[in-house]
Amino acid sequence: MGRFSVMTLTDAAARRVSEIVATRENALGIRVGIKKGGCAGMEYMIDLVTEAKPGDDVVEKDGSKVFVAPEAVLYLLGTQMDFEVTTLRTGFVFNNPNQTSACGCGESVELTPAKPEALASAAS
């Protein structure tokens, strides 16, 4: 039984993380966090990781690492991270079950944190 993952990555997302890491010196992966902002209340933040921070959760797929900021864990529980290229946008997409609404521009979302019990039951 492996350690429980907060999020899952699609093949496309894992490939994109690998590409990003390959072009940046000292990069270990990317970190996903949440910040207040945007018209729906919260935005996803993606940063390059050059050193792991204590408390980060790490999701790995095919050697690609995505670090999840501790304060974002309950908001991202059960989320599938994908990478898509469409005529309108290219970027990471979060299919998040905790999302209650999103704004029209797709840049910000309203998230309800999962209950801590969900984390406990998912990990067991």
C-alpha positions as CSV (number, residue, x, y, z in Angstrom):
1,M,0.0,0.0,0.0
2,G,1.6,3.2,-1.2
3,R,1.4,6.5,0.6
4,F,-1.9,8.3,-0.1
5,S,-1.6,11.0,-2.8
6,V,-3.4,14.3,-2.4
7,M,-3.7,14.7,-6.2
8,T,-3.2,12.6,-9.3
9,L,-1.4,13.7,-12.5
10,T,-2.4,12.7,-16.0
11,D,0.3,11.5,-18.4
12,A,0.2,14.9,-20.1
13,A,0.7,16.8,-16.8
14,A,3.6,14.5,-15.9
15,R,5.2,15.1,-19.3
16,R,4.9,18.8,-19.0
17,V,6.4,18.9,-15.5
18,S,9.3,16.9,-16.9
19,E,9.8,19.4,-19.7
20,I,9.7,22.3,-17.3
21,V,12.3,20.6,-15.0
22,A,14.5,19.7,-17.9
23,T,14.9,23.4,-18.9
24,R,15.5,24.9,-15.5
25,E,18.7,24.5,-13.5
26,N,18.3,22.9,-10.1
27,A,14.6,22.3,-10.5
28,L,13.1,19.4,-8.6
29,G,9.5,19.9,-9.8
30,I,6.7,22.3,-9.5
31,R,4.7,23.4,-6.4
32,V,1.0,23.9,-6.5
33,G,-0.6,26.3,-4.0
34,I,-3.7,28.3,-3.5
35,K,-4.0,32.0,-3.0
36,K,-6.9,34.3,-2.4
37,G,-7.6,36.3,-5.5
38,G,-9.6,36.5,-8.7
39,C,-13.3,37.1,-9.1
40,A,-14.3,33.7,-7.6
41,G,-12.1,34.0,-4.5
42,M,-9.1,31.7,-5.1
43,E,-6.5,31.0,-7.7
44,Y,-4.1,28.2,-8.2
45,M,-0.5,29.1,-8.0
46,I,2.3,27.2,-9.7
47,D,5.9,27.8,-8.9
48,L,9.2,26.1,-9.7
49,V,10.7,24.1,-6.9
50,T,14.4,24.1,-6.4
51,E,14.2,22.8,-2.8
52,A,11.5,20.9,-1.0
53,K,9.9,22.7,1.9
54,P,9.1,20.9,5.1
55,G,5.4,19.9,5.1
56,D,5.1,19.7,1.3
57,D,3.2,16.8,0.0
58,V,4.8,15.2,-3.0
59,V,2.9,13.6,-5.9
60,E,5.1,11.7,-8.3
61,K,4.3,10.2,-11.7
62,D,6.9,8.8,-14.1
63,G,9.6,10.7,-12.3
64,S,7.8,14.0,-12.4
65,K,7.3,15.6,-9.0
66,V,4.6,18.0,-8.0
67,F,4.9,19.5,-4.5
68,V,1.7,20.5,-2.8
69,A,1.9,23.4,-0.3
70,P,0.6,22.3,3.1
71,E,-2.1,25.0,3.2
72,A,-3.4,23.8,-0.1
73,V,-3.8,20.1,0.7
74,L,-7.4,20.2,1.9
75,Y,-8.4,22.3,-1.1
76,L,-6.7,20.0,-3.6
77,L,-7.8,16.6,-2.1
78,G,-8.9,14.3,-4.9
79,T,-7.9,16.7,-7.7
80,Q,-6.7,15.5,-11.0
81,M,-4.0,17.8,-12.6
82,D,-4.0,17.8,-16.3
83,F,-2.2,19.7,-19.0
84,E,-4.0,20.8,-22.1
85,V,-3.3,22.7,-25.2
86,T,-6.3,24.2,-26.9
87,T,-6.8,27.1,-29.3
88,L,-7.7,29.3,-26.3
89,R,-5.1,28.4,-23.7
90,T,-2.2,26.2,-22.9
91,G,-1.6,25.2,-19.3
92,F,-2.3,23.1,-16.3
93,V,-5.9,22.3,-15.6
94,F,-7.2,21.2,-12.2
95,N,-10.2,18.9,-12.2
96,N,-11.1,19.6,-8.6
97,P,-14.0,17.9,-6.7
98,N,-13.8,20.7,-4.1
99,Q,-14.6,23.4,-6.6
100,T,-18.0,24.9,-6.0
101,S,-17.9,27.5,-8.8
102,A,-15.5,29.1,-11.2
103,C,-15.5,32.5,-12.8
104,G,-16.1,32.9,-16.5
105,C,-12.4,33.6,-17.3
106,G,-11.4,30.3,-15.8
107,E,-8.6,31.9,-13.8
108,S,-10.1,31.7,-10.4
109,V,-12.3,29.3,-8.5
110,E,-14.4,29.0,-5.4
111,L,-13.1,26.1,-3.3
112,T,-14.5,24.5,-0.3
113,P,-11.8,22.6,1.7
114,A,-12.3,18.9,2.1
115,K,-13.0,17.9,5.7
116,P,-9.9,16.7,7.6
117,E,-11.7,13.4,8.1
118,A,-11.7,12.9,4.4
119,L,-7.9,13.0,4.5
120,A,-7.8,10.5,7.3
121,S,-10.1,8.0,5.6
122,A,-8.3,8.4,2.3
123,A,-5.0,7.7,3.9
124,S,-6.1,4.5,5.7
